[in-house]
Amino acid sequence: MITQASSNTYIAVDIGGTNTRLGLFESLDSTDFVVLAKFPTVQNYEEQIRQIVAAIQTAVEKTLRG
């Protein structure tokens, strides 16, 4: 679990044809990030969103900036 998320922490979500990836960025100007999750992309929209939300809730306990 990421417990040191600052008030300027951002999540990036990459939904690809094969895999979905989530990363945590401290700045929109930085290329440095922490990998939060990587899992297979599913074709069912609701299931895909559920998996993304669950991954974010599991990995980050503080409020995100964006």
Backbone atoms as SQL, in Angstrom:
CREATE TABLE atoms (id INTEGER PRIMARY KEY, chain TEXT, resi INTEGER, resn TEXT, atom TEXT, x REAL, y REAL, z REAL);
INSERT INTO atoms VALUES
  (1, 'A', 1, 'MET', 'N', 0.847, -1.175, 0.000),
  (2, 'A', 1, 'MET', 'CA', 0.000, 0.000, 0.000),
  (3, 'A', 1, 'MET', 'C', 0.893, 1.238, 0.000),
  (4, 'A', 2, 'ILE', 'N', 0.539, 2.236, -0.782),
  (5, 'A', 2, 'ILE', 'CA', 1.274, 3.491, -0.841),
  (6, 'A', 2, 'ILE', 'C', 0.693, 4.399, 0.232),
  (7, 'A', 3, 'THR', 'N', 1.483, 4.752, 1.224),
  (8, 'A', 3, 'THR', 'CA', 0.966, 5.584, 2.300),
  (9, 'A', 3, 'THR', 'C', 1.554, 6.985, 2.281),
  (10, 'A', 4, 'GLN', 'N', 2.504, 7.246, 1.389),
  (11, 'A', 4, 'GLN', 'CA', 3.171, 8.536, 1.368),
  (12, 'A', 4, 'GLN', 'C', 2.700, 9.402, 0.206),
  (13, 'A', 5, 'ALA', 'N', 1.518, 9.188, -0.288),
  (14, 'A', 5, 'ALA', 'CA', 0.992, 9.990, -1.391),
  (15, 'A', 5, 'ALA', 'C', 0.799, 11.425, -0.921),
  (16, 'A', 6, 'SER', 'N', 1.392, 12.358, -1.649),
  (17, 'A', 6, 'SER', 'CA', 1.248, 13.764, -1.283),
  (18, 'A', 6, 'SER', 'C', -0.046, 14.312, -1.870),
  (19, 'A', 7, 'SER', 'N', -0.322, 15.577, -1.579),
  (20, 'A', 7, 'SER', 'CA', -1.544, 16.188, -2.098),
  (21, 'A', 7, 'SER', 'C', -1.479, 16.417, -3.601),
  (22, 'A', 8, 'ASN', 'N', -0.299, 16.254, -4.188),
  (23, 'A', 8, 'ASN', 'CA', -0.135, 16.410, -5.636),
  (24, 'A', 8, 'ASN', 'C', 0.190, 15.083, -6.299),
  (25, 'A', 9, 'THR', 'N', -0.458, 14.038, -5.893),
  (26, 'A', 9, 'THR', 'CA', -0.224, 12.723, -6.470),
  (27, 'A', 9, 'THR', 'C', -1.265, 12.437, -7.541),
  (28, 'A', 10, 'TYR', 'N', -0.797, 11.889, -8.644),
  (29, 'A', 10, 'TYR', 'CA', -1.664, 11.617, -9.789),
  (30, 'A', 10, 'TYR', 'C', -1.595, 10.145, -10.163),
  (31, 'A', 11, 'ILE', 'N', -2.703, 9.626, -10.672),
  (32, 'A', 11, 'ILE', 'CA', -2.785, 8.257, -11.170),
  (33, 'A', 11, 'ILE', 'C', -2.855, 8.309, -12.685),
  (34, 'A', 12, 'ALA', 'N', -2.091, 7.451, -13.334),
  (35, 'A', 12, 'ALA', 'CA', -2.186, 7.278, -14.785),
  (36, 'A', 12, 'ALA', 'C', -2.743, 5.884, -15.038),
  (37, 'A', 13, 'VAL', 'N', -3.699, 5.785, -15.952),
  (38, 'A', 13, 'VAL', 'CA', -4.302, 4.507, -16.306),
  (39, 'A', 13, 'VAL', 'C', -4.105, 4.294, -17.803),
  (40, 'A', 14, 'ASP', 'N', -3.485, 3.179, -18.155),
  (41, 'A', 14, 'ASP', 'CA', -3.254, 2.810, -19.548),
  (42, 'A', 14, 'ASP', 'C', -4.058, 1.547, -19.826),
  (43, 'A', 15, 'ILE', 'N', -5.163, 1.694, -20.550),
  (44, 'A', 15, 'ILE', 'CA', -5.990, 0.541, -20.904),
  (45, 'A', 15, 'ILE', 'C', -5.596, 0.114, -22.307),
  (46, 'A', 16, 'GLY', 'N', -4.861, -0.961, -22.380),
  (47, 'A', 16, 'GLY', 'CA', -4.406, -1.478, -23.660),
  (48, 'A', 16, 'GLY', 'C', -5.258, -2.650, -24.107),
  (49, 'A', 17, 'GLY', 'N', -4.999, -3.128, -25.281),
  (50, 'A', 17, 'GLY', 'CA', -5.750, -4.257, -25.820),
  (51, 'A', 17, 'GLY', 'C', -5.483, -5.554, -25.079),
  (52, 'A', 18, 'THR', 'N', -4.300, -5.666, -24.471),
  (53, 'A', 18, 'THR', 'CA', -3.917, -6.883, -23.755),
  (54, 'A', 18, 'THR', 'C', -3.879, -6.678, -22.251),
  (55, 'A', 19, 'ASN', 'N', -3.241, -5.582, -21.809),
  (56, 'A', 19, 'ASN', 'CA', -3.069, -5.327, -20.378),
  (57, 'A', 19, 'ASN', 'C', -3.511, -3.919, -20.007),
  (58, 'A', 20, 'THR', 'N', -3.915, -3.775, -18.756),
  (59, 'A', 20, 'THR', 'CA', -4.205, -2.470, -18.162),
  (60, 'A', 20, 'THR', 'C', -3.131, -2.218, -17.126),
  (61, 'A', 21, 'ARG', 'N', -2.576, -1.002, -17.133),
  (62, 'A', 21, 'ARG', 'CA', -1.514, -0.638, -16.201),
  (63, 'A', 21, 'ARG', 'C', -1.903, 0.634, -15.458),
  (64, 'A', 22, 'LEU', 'N', -1.554, 0.700, -14.175),
  (65, 'A', 22, 'LEU', 'CA', -1.784, 1.890, -13.365),
  (66, 'A', 22, 'LEU', 'C', -0.461, 2.329, -12.767),
  (67, 'A', 23, 'GLY', 'N', -0.221, 3.647, -12.801),
  (68, 'A', 23, 'GLY', 'CA', 1.003, 4.195, -12.241),
  (69, 'A', 23, 'GLY', 'C', 0.699, 5.408, -11.383),
  (70, 'A', 24, 'LEU', 'N', 1.557, 5.667, -10.415),
  (71, 'A', 24, 'LEU', 'CA', 1.418, 6.790, -9.501),
  (72, 'A', 24, 'LEU', 'C', 2.531, 7.791, -9.783),
  (73, 'A', 25, 'PHE', 'N', 2.157, 9.045, -10.074),
  (74, 'A', 25, 'PHE', 'CA', 3.100, 10.114, -10.382),
  (75, 'A', 25, 'PHE', 'C', 3.013, 11.188, -9.312),
  (76, 'A', 26, 'GLU', 'N', 4.153, 11.712, -8.885),
  (77, 'A', 26, 'GLU', 'CA', 4.186, 12.805, -7.915),
  (78, 'A', 26, 'GLU', 'C', 4.005, 14.153, -8.596),
  (79, 'A', 27, 'SER', 'N', 4.193, 14.214, -9.910),
  (80, 'A', 27, 'SER', 'CA', 4.095, 15.469, -10.646),
  (81, 'A', 27, 'SER', 'C', 3.680, 15.170, -12.080),
  (82, 'A', 28, 'LEU', 'N', 2.950, 16.081, -12.679),
  (83, 'A', 28, 'LEU', 'CA', 2.595, 15.928, -14.086),
  (84, 'A', 28, 'LEU', 'C', 3.790, 16.211, -14.994),
  (85, 'A', 29, 'ASP', 'N', 4.841, 16.799, -14.446),
  (86, 'A', 29, 'ASP', 'CA', 6.042, 17.123, -15.212),
  (87, 'A', 29, 'ASP', 'C', 7.094, 16.030, -15.146),
  (88, 'A', 30, 'SER', 'N', 6.882, 15.019, -14.343),
  (89, 'A', 30, 'SER', 'CA', 7.874, 13.978, -14.111),
  (90, 'A', 30, 'SER', 'C', 7.570, 12.721, -14.913),
  (91, 'A', 31, 'THR', 'N', 8.627, 12.041, -15.325),
  (92, 'A', 31, 'THR', 'CA', 8.453, 10.742, -15.976),
  (93, 'A', 31, 'THR', 'C', 8.659, 9.605, -14.981),
  (94, 'A', 32, 'ASP', 'N', 9.017, 9.934, -13.748),
  (95, 'A', 32, 'ASP', 'CA', 9.209, 8.935, -12.701),
  (96, 'A', 32, 'ASP', 'C', 7.859, 8.551, -12.109),
  (97, 'A', 33, 'PHE', 'N', 7.639, 7.249, -11.943),
  (98, 'A', 33, 'PHE', 'CA', 6.375, 6.785, -11.389),
  (99, 'A', 33, 'PHE', 'C', 6.568, 5.473, -10.651),
  (100, 'A', 34, 'VAL', 'N', 5.586, 5.133, -9.841),
  (101, 'A', 34, 'VAL', 'CA', 5.529, 3.863, -9.132),
  (102, 'A', 34, 'VAL', 'C', 4.430, 3.040, -9.786),
  (103, 'A', 35, 'VAL', 'N', 4.744, 1.815, -10.166),
  (104, 'A', 35, 'VAL', 'CA', 3.740, 0.928, -10.754),
  (105, 'A', 35, 'VAL', 'C', 2.791, 0.488, -9.646),
  (106, 'A', 36, 'LEU', 'N', 1.502, 0.736, -9.850),
  (107, 'A', 36, 'LEU', 'CA', 0.497, 0.322, -8.866),
  (108, 'A', 36, 'LEU', 'C', -0.082, -1.042, -9.191),
  (109, 'A', 37, 'ALA', 'N', -0.350, -1.273, -10.469),
  (110, 'A', 37, 'ALA', 'CA', -0.982, -2.536, -10.849),
  (111, 'A', 37, 'ALA', 'C', -0.811, -2.789, -12.334),
  (112, 'A', 38, 'LYS', 'N', -0.853, -4.055, -12.684),
  (113, 'A', 38, 'LYS', 'CA', -0.892, -4.480, -14.082),
  (114, 'A', 38, 'LYS', 'C', -1.734, -5.750, -14.108),
  (115, 'A', 39, 'PHE', 'N', -2.755, -5.752, -14.964),
  (116, 'A', 39, 'PHE', 'CA', -3.620, -6.918, -15.062),
  (117, 'A', 39, 'PHE', 'C', -4.197, -6.996, -16.478),
  (118, 'A', 40, 'PRO', 'N', -4.665, -8.172, -16.888),
  (119, 'A', 40, 'PRO', 'CA', -5.225, -8.319, -18.234),
  (120, 'A', 40, 'PRO', 'C', -6.453, -7.432, -18.436),
  (121, 'A', 41, 'THR', 'N', -6.538, -6.815, -19.596),
  (122, 'A', 41, 'THR', 'CA', -7.710, -6.025, -19.961),
  (123, 'A', 41, 'THR', 'C', -8.866, -6.971, -20.255),
  (124, 'A', 42, 'VAL', 'N', -10.022, -6.665, -19.684),
  (125, 'A', 42, 'VAL', 'CA', -11.218, -7.469, -19.943),
  (126, 'A', 42, 'VAL', 'C', -12.141, -6.704, -20.881),
  (127, 'A', 43, 'GLN', 'N', -12.949, -7.406, -21.627),
  (128, 'A', 43, 'GLN', 'CA', -13.827, -6.785, -22.616),
  (129, 'A', 43, 'GLN', 'C', -15.094, -6.194, -22.023),
  (130, 'A', 44, 'ASN', 'N', -15.455, -6.632, -20.820),
  (131, 'A', 44, 'ASN', 'CA', -16.653, -6.123, -20.167),
  (132, 'A', 44, 'ASN', 'C', -16.327, -4.796, -19.473),
  (133, 'A', 45, 'TYR', 'N', -16.970, -3.711, -19.908),
  (134, 'A', 45, 'TYR', 'CA', -16.677, -2.363, -19.408),
  (135, 'A', 45, 'TYR', 'C', -16.817, -2.265, -17.890),
  (136, 'A', 46, 'GLU', 'N', -17.927, -2.734, -17.348),
  (137, 'A', 46, 'GLU', 'CA', -18.172, -2.621, -15.914),
  (138, 'A', 46, 'GLU', 'C', -17.120, -3.387, -15.117),
  (139, 'A', 47, 'GLU', 'N', -16.754, -4.562, -15.580),
  (140, 'A', 47, 'GLU', 'CA', -15.739, -5.364, -14.892),
  (141, 'A', 47, 'GLU', 'C', -14.374, -4.674, -14.960),
  (142, 'A', 48, 'GLN', 'N', -14.059, -4.092, -16.103),
  (143, 'A', 48, 'GLN', 'CA', -12.785, -3.381, -16.252),
  (144, 'A', 48, 'GLN', 'C', -12.703, -2.205, -15.277),
  (145, 'A', 49, 'ILE', 'N', -13.762, -1.401, -15.199),
  (146, 'A', 49, 'ILE', 'CA', -13.789, -0.268, -14.278),
  (147, 'A', 49, 'ILE', 'C', -13.702, -0.752, -12.834),
  (148, 'A', 50, 'ARG', 'N', -14.400, -1.824, -12.497),
  (149, 'A', 50, 'ARG', 'CA', -14.348, -2.384, -11.148),
  (150, 'A', 50, 'ARG', 'C', -12.920, -2.775, -10.785),
  (151, 'A', 51, 'GLN', 'N', -12.211, -3.406, -11.706),
  (152, 'A', 51, 'GLN', 'CA', -10.829, -3.819, -11.445),
  (153, 'A', 51, 'GLN', 'C', -9.906, -2.609, -11.259),
  (154, 'A', 52, 'ILE', 'N', -10.108, -1.569, -12.052),
  (155, 'A', 52, 'ILE', 'CA', -9.289, -0.353, -11.932),
  (156, 'A', 52, 'ILE', 'C', -9.527, 0.304, -10.574),
  (157, 'A', 53, 'VAL', 'N', -10.786, 0.476, -10.202),
  (158, 'A', 53, 'VAL', 'CA', -11.122, 1.107, -8.918),
  (159, 'A', 53, 'VAL', 'C', -10.573, 0.279, -7.759),
  (160, 'A', 54, 'ALA', 'N', -10.722, -1.024, -7.830),
  (161, 'A', 54, 'ALA', 'CA', -10.225, -1.894, -6.757),
  (162, 'A', 54, 'ALA', 'C', -8.710, -1.801, -6.632),
  (163, 'A', 55, 'ALA', 'N', -8.006, -1.743, -7.740),
  (164, 'A', 55, 'ALA', 'CA', -6.544, -1.630, -7.709),
  (165, 'A', 55, 'ALA', 'C', -6.114, -0.317, -7.079),
  (166, 'A', 56, 'ILE', 'N', -6.803, 0.765, -7.406),
  (167, 'A', 56, 'ILE', 'CA', -6.471, 2.079, -6.832),
  (168, 'A', 56, 'ILE', 'C', -6.769, 2.093, -5.342),
  (169, 'A', 57, 'GLN', 'N', -7.921, 1.581, -4.942),
  (170, 'A', 57, 'GLN', 'CA', -8.286, 1.577, -3.529),
  (171, 'A', 57, 'GLN', 'C', -7.345, 0.708, -2.703),
  (172, 'A', 58, 'THR', 'N', -6.860, -0.367, -3.273),
  (173, 'A', 58, 'THR', 'CA', -5.942, -1.258, -2.574),
  (174, 'A', 58, 'THR', 'C', -4.562, -0.629, -2.423),
  (175, 'A', 59, 'ALA', 'N', -4.115, 0.104, -3.436),
  (176, 'A', 59, 'ALA', 'CA', -2.744, 0.609, -3.464),
  (177, 'A', 59, 'ALA', 'C', -2.574, 1.970, -2.800),
  (178, 'A', 60, 'VAL', 'N', -3.584, 2.791, -2.780),
  (179, 'A', 60, 'VAL', 'CA', -3.432, 4.167, -2.300),
  (180, 'A', 60, 'VAL', 'C', -4.470, 4.444, -1.212),
  (181, 'A', 61, 'GLU', 'N', -4.014, 4.890, -0.059),
  (182, 'A', 61, 'GLU', 'CA', -4.974, 5.174, 1.014),
  (183, 'A', 61, 'GLU', 'C', -5.214, 6.669, 1.217),
  (184, 'A', 62, 'LYS', 'N', -4.498, 7.516, 0.520),
  (185, 'A', 62, 'LYS', 'CA', -4.703, 8.957, 0.646),
  (186, 'A', 62, 'LYS', 'C', -5.407, 9.494, -0.587),
  (187, 'A', 63, 'THR', 'N', -5.917, 10.696, -0.478),
  (188, 'A', 63, 'THR', 'CA', -6.621, 11.348, -1.576),
  (189, 'A', 63, 'THR', 'C', -5.655, 11.692, -2.697),
  (190, 'A', 64, 'LEU', 'N', -6.072, 11.429, -3.913),
  (191, 'A', 64, 'LEU', 'CA', -5.262, 11.742, -5.087),
  (192, 'A', 64, 'LEU', 'C', -5.637, 13.108, -5.637),
  (193, 'A', 65, 'ARG', 'N', -4.706, 13.746, -6.301),
  (194, 'A', 65, 'ARG', 'CA', -4.944, 15.055, -6.903),
  (195, 'A', 65, 'ARG', 'C', -5.698, 14.899, -8.228),
  (196, 'A', 66, 'GLY', 'N', -5.380, 13.888, -8.965),
  (197, 'A', 66, 'GLY', 'CA', -6.038, 13.715, -10.263),
  (198, 'A', 66, 'GLY', 'C', -5.688, 12.407, -10.903);
